Each structure stands twice: as structure tokens, then as C-alpha cells.
Amino acid sequence: MADHSAQQRAKQPRTALAGPYGHPFHPILITVPIGAWIAVVIFDLAAIFTDDAEVFARGAVWLTGIGIVGALVAALFGFLDYAQLAAGTKAKRTATIHMALNLLVTALFLIAFLVRQATGYQDLSVVGFILSIIGLGLLSASGYLGGMLAYHYGVRVADEQTQSEGFR
């Protein structure tokens, strides 16, 4: 049986900076790096299939950087939620793997950013493209775990009594 107090604690914000009860900021902030990094791959594909690769190669570099900054901001808010999880729980273990994967993904995109910068903008950076594909694959796994934290374990989600107000 789950420790009810640990479960309730995981639903509460650690600080107002994490977002109000039932409305954490971390999930909305992750849309920036996810969107940017998906767009990187789209720009890379456009660089492959168009005559003007430079425009898309330059865009991919910018989008990679935007995603890195967005990921670091999202990570700060995610850590506030992580700190509310009780040690030794499935939720904490899942969140630790989620966090480790996200740090790995961010590191891969940082390396891709540096490789893209060194390659220049004249053509597609093949190594940057490969790192971005790997990063998106790992990001998908991490997203699955993030969904498990919110939708299965209810981390930072309002309790059932509060949720039931929408069904009256």
C-alpha cells in the first residue's frame, strides 16, 4: 500500500516558483525544447532535399541552441517537482531515470550544437543530424516516463477530490 503522505506531498508544489497546486510549470516548459529539437530534424531533412541547404543548416543550429536553453529552464522547474518525491518510491526512481535521460539528451544536443558550429552553415552536419536523431529517440523514452509520473503516479496533479469537481 502506498504511503499516503508521500503521495500527497508529491502533489504539492515545493515553492510557488514550481507553479500552483495542480498546475506545475515544468510540463508546459518542456514544449520549448521538444518543439525546437523536432524542428531541428525537420530542418536537417530540408537541408538534404533542397538546393539552399545553408538556410536550413543555420536554422538547425539556432533551433538546437534554443532547445538547449529551453531544456535547462525546464530542468530547473522539473527539479523543484523532483525534490518533492519521497526517497525509495517508484515515483522517485522513475523520476531519477527521467532526469538522467533528459540530462543525457541535453548533452547530446549540446555536442550536436558544437559540431554544427564547427561544421559551418554551408551544408548539413551529418554528425549533428545523427546526434539529433539519437537525442529525439532518448527524449521519447524520457517523455514516456514523464507521462508515467504525471498520469500514472499523479506527481503534481490535483488529488481525486479536487479533480472530481469537473464531473459534477
Phi, psi and omega in degrees: 000137183290146174287109185300321182292323177294322179293316179294321179299321182293342180272343184268143175289141177292323180210161178300335178296336181281350183109156182290168179307128178079358181222068181292149180279331184307311182298327180283328181290333182291345180294333180293303180294323180298311180297316180297316185286330172293318179297328177303311181295321177297317178295321177298316178296321177297322178297327179289319190259006177241167178277341183252068184296331185300318181300315183284326177296318178295317177299321180297322178296312179300315180295324177298315179295317177300318178297321180296312179299315178299321180294320180293320177295313179300323180296321179300315180287325176297323180293328176298321177289319179302320183295343180276349184277135180288139179297147175083003180263160175299322180298317180293317179296317178297316180295325179294317178294317177304313181294315181298317177298318180295323176294320177297315179300314180298319177297318178299317179289330174294316176298317178299320178299313181295320178297316180297319178298317181291328181289328184092185187250003185292331185210171177300138172271106183297316179296317177300319179296314180297315178298324179292320178296314178298316179300317178294323177298314178292325178296324177297317178297317179296320178298322176300315180293322176297319175297321178298318180299316183280311191269334181263311181269346176072027179295125179061019175259145179300149180292167185297327178296316178295317181296327184294344178300330180283354183242016178267000000 
